């Protein structure tokens, strides 16, 4: 992207806390209540325009639509855009099986008191447990919603005239993590059919002149659910298959318009059983994307910057470490942001880094991780810290 010479570009992971006016519509939609569709569309367009303007004011170079058009969450939105997939209420047996949920794992087993209270707050607006069921051949059917999101972002970008835009979308590993397969009967066949469908969404975003971000929280997160009984080697095989599916979905797309984001789940819990970055970095670097974004401000993973002393992205590819956390209302000092960023610049070169955030500021449309006003302050601290780091690199 075009930035002032010698300045490290600034972006973030995409999801922003929704404005109150938009939340009113989203709450009605999730409860199945009627609402004025034209009024919703107008509110969505206005909300995206405001989000882009506020990102620009905060100093962000590559902005998103806030993921405002996704009425479920960052990953499961796509389940409503796929033919051959239905969201169905779980049976009592499925609801009792932790592996049929998208949440769970050793963290919950180790801290049941915490999660008992946490779920009561975070999941207060949740509906009956649902899971995707593959009922037929998978194909992409979300063109109308996708084009709406593209149009809203491009219209907002045109009003600023000074920045570029990106849309976050989901990776194959994260799109149907707890799906029941009633059609294919074979995991690899299902994954590659899903990849072919997702390619249509990916390509449309790039063809529209936007940057593409692939979100894949479930690739690292599933480690704590699968190991044990699975071994690390077995988990790596599981992950490799999903990276192969992702690369199929990315075929033919330009590296300079694509980035791949991983995290260990966006919830602000203990995370004591996360897979170490050193155990997956080689798999992550197999993704055919131009930029790799990952959590680096998270106190459970900040020390892992040292992994990049030996791990190296291929020539022409960049790192986008998270320099501010999405899980705390504490606003990072710009000097700390600069310090974190310079660690990576010193290892791979200032021209090969971007400034980013750990994850999105919302896990779901109705569940923000920080207060909306603080979110903008954190993004401003990010851009100010990147400016400090850029100045120091220039000498």
N, C-alpha and C positions, 0 to 999 in steps of 0.2 A: 504494500500500500504506500501511498505518497505521504510522507511526513517530512517535517523540517529536517534538513540534513543533520545527521548525528544525533537525532532524538529517538529514543526507544519508544515504539508505539504502545498505546495503552488500550486494552479492551477488558472484557469481563466474561463471565460464563453464561449470562443470558437472562435467567429468570429474575424478575424484579417484583417487589411487593406491589400488589394491585392497588389502584386507587379506590376509595370508598364507593364512588359511583358505579364502577365496574363490578365490584364485589356484590352489590345488591342484585345484579342480574345473575351472577354466577351462583349465588345462594339459591335463587329461585330455580335455576336450571338443575342444580344438584338435588333439590327436593322434588323435582318433577312438577313444579307449579307453572302456570301460564305466565308469559311475559310478552311485552311488545318487541317483536323481533327487529323491526326497523329502528326502534329506539336503542336497542342493544347494539346493532351494527354501527349506529352513529356514535354511541358512547365508546365503543371499541376503537374506532378510527381516531376520535379525539384523544383517547387515553394513550394510544401509541404515539401520536404527535407530541403530546406532553412529555412522555417518557424519553423520546429522542431529544427533545429540546433540553431537558434536564441533564441527560447524559453529556450532551455537548457542553453545557455550562459547567459540568464537573470536570471537563477536560478529557473525555473519552474519545479516542480516535475511530474505533470500529464499534458501532453501537448496535443494540438489538431492539426488537419490538417488545422486550420484557417478557416474551412468551405469553402475552396477554390473550392471544387467540386460542390458547389451549385450556379447555374447560375441565380437564381431569388433572393431569400433571405432566411433568416434563417427558415422561416415558409412555404412559398408558394412553395419552391422547391419540396415538397412532392406531390403537385398537379399534377406534371408531372410523378410521380411514382405510381399513383393510377389508376387502371382500374375503369371505371364507372364515372370518373370525367373529364370534359373538361373545359379548360380555354377559355372563349368566350368574345368578346368585349361587353361592356355594351350597352344596348339600350339607346337612349336619355333620356327616362324616368328613367331608373336605374341610369344613370350618374348624374341626378338631385336629386336623393334621397340619403341623407347622409348615411342612414343605409345600402345601398348597397355597400358602400366603406369600406375598412379596416381602414381608418383614419376618424377622425371626433370627435365630442364630445364637451363638454362644454368649454374646453380650447380654441378651435377654435372660439366659439361664443363670448367668453370674450375678445379675443385678435386678432380680424380680421386683423388689420394692420400688426402685427407681422407675422401672418401666410401667409398673402399675399406676403410678401417679402421672407419669409422662403421657401415657396413652389417654388418660382421662382428660388431659388438657389439649393435646395435639389432635386427637381423633374425636373431639367432642362433636364435630359436625359430620362425622363419617356415616355413611349409609350402610345397609346390609353388606356383608362381605361378598365381593364379586371376584370372578376369575375369568380370563379369556378361554374360550373353547374353540379349537380349530375344527370347523364343521365341513370344510370343503377346500378346493384349491385356493391358495392365497394369491390375491392380486391387489393392486393399489386402486382405491376408490375415493381418495380424499382430495381430488383436484380442486374442487370448489373452495374448500376451507384453506387449502394451501395457497391458491391464487389470491384469496382475500388477505391472508397474512402478508404475502409478498407485496400486494398493492398498498396495504396500509403502511408498511415499512418504507417502501420506495417513495410514497407521497410525503412522509415525514422527513425523509432524507433530502428530498428536493427542496423542502422549505428551509433547510439549514445550508445546503450547498457546500458544506465544508468537511464532511466526514463520510466514511463508508459504513455499510451495514452488514450484519450477519444474522442468520436464522439458525437456532439450535434445533437439531432433530435427534432421533433416537437410533442407537446401534442395534443390530440384530440380537445381541446378547441381552439387551435391556428391554426390548420391545414386548416380549412374551415370556418373561422369566418363570411364571408359574402357570403356564398354559396347560390345558388338557388337550391332548391330540386325539381327536376322533376321526382323523382322515388319513394322514400320511403313514403313521405307524413306524416311522424311522426318523430319528432326530436330525441326522445330517440332511436328509431330503427336505424336511420342514425348514431348517435354517436357511438353506440355499434358495428355497422358494420365497421365503421372507426377504432375503437379501435382494432378490430380483425385484420384488415389489417396492422395497425401500429405495432402490436405485432411481426409480421414477421420481420420488420426492427429492432426493439428493440432486439429481440432474436439473430439475426444474428451478431449484434455488440458484444454482451456479449459472444456468442459462439466463436468469433474470439479472445477472450482474452483481449478485450478492455473495458474501463469503458463507461457507457451509461449516457448521460445527456439529460434530458427531458426539453425543453424550453417551457415556457407557459406565455408569456407576455400578451396575450389577456385575460387570466383569471382575473388579476387585472384591466387591461386597460378598459375592457368593462363596468366597473362600471360607468365611467363618461359619457358613451353613453346611458346606460340603466336607470340610476337613476338621476332625474326623467325621465319618469313618473313612472317607477318601484320603489318600496320601497326597503330599504336595505334588508328586509326579503325576498322579491321576488328575488333580485339579489343573495342572498346567496343560495336560492333554485336552481337558474340557475347554479351557480358555483358548487354546490354539485353534480348535475347530471353529469357535465363534469369531476369532480374528480372520480366519480364512473366509468366513461368510461375509464379514465386513469388507474385506478387500474386494470381494466379488461385487458388493454393492457400490464400491467406489471406482470401479473400472471405468477408465476413460475420462475421469474428472481431473482437472489441473491441480497440482500440488499447491500452488500459490493461492488457491481459493478454498483450501480445506484444512480443517484442524480437528484433532481428536482429543476429547476430554475424558479423563477418568477421575473418580473420587472414591471414597470409601463409604458413600452414603451421606446424605446431607443433614441427617439428624444430629442434634447436639447431645450425644450420649458418650459413654466411656470409650468405646472403640478399642477395647483392650485386645481384641482378637483379629484385628485387621491383618491382611497379608502384607508383609514387608515389601517396599518398593523394589528392593534388590532381587526379590524372587520373581518379579514379573516384568522388570524393565526391558528385558530382551524381547519379550512377547509384545509389549506395547510398541516398541520401535519397529516391529514388522508391519504396522499399519501404514498403508500408503497414503499418508496425509503430510501436508507441509509443515504443520505445527503440532506440538504435543503439549497439551495443557493438563495440569495436575495440581493437587493440593500440596502447598509448601509452607503455608502459614499455620496450618492445623498443628497444635502442640504434640499430637501423636506422630506427626510425620515431618515436622520441620527439619529435624536432624538429617533427613534422608537426602539433603542437597549433596551430601558427600558421595552418593551413588554416581553422580555425574562426573566424578573424577576419573572414572574408568568407562562408564557407559557414554556413548556419543551418538547423537542423531546423525543420519547420513548427511553428506554435503548438501547445502542448500536448504536444509530443514531447521526449524527453530524450536526453542523451548518457550513455553508460556507458563511459568510457575505462578501459583497463587501467592500473592503477597499480602492480601488482607483476608480475614476470616469472615465467613458468612454466618457463623454460629454464635457470635457474641456482639452485644451492643457497644462494646468498647471500640472506640475509633483509634485505629493504629496511627502512630506518629509518622509523618512523611520521612523522617530520618530513618526510622526502622524499615519502612518500605524500601528506601534506597539501599540500605544495608543488605536486605534480603536479595534484592535484584542484582546487586553487584557481585554477590557470591556466584551467581550463574553466569553473569557476563565475564567474570574472570576465568571461568572454566571453559566456556564455549565461544566467547567473543560477544561484544555488545551488539554486533549486527545480527546475531543469531538468537536474540531473546526478545520477548514481548512481556509487558506487565499485565498480569491478570489477577483474578480472584480465585479463591479456593473452589467455590461452587456457586450456584445460584442462590439468591436471597429468599427464594420460596421453594419449599418441597412440593407444595400443591397450591392451587390458586387461592385457597382460603387459609393457608398456613405459612405466614411470613416468619422468617427466622430472626429478623431484626426489625426495629421500628422503621417505618418508611422514611421519616425525616433523617434518621441516623444513616440509613443506606446511602443517601446522597452525600453525606459528609464522609463516609468511608470511601466512596468512589473518588471524591475530590482529593482525599489523602493519597489514594493510589496514584492519581495523575501527578500530584505534587512530588511524591517520592520518586516517580519515574523521571521527572524533570531534574531532580537533584542528582540521580544516578547518571543521567545522560551528560550533565554538565561535568561531572567528575571524570567520566570516560573521555570527554573531549580535552580534559586537562586545563 
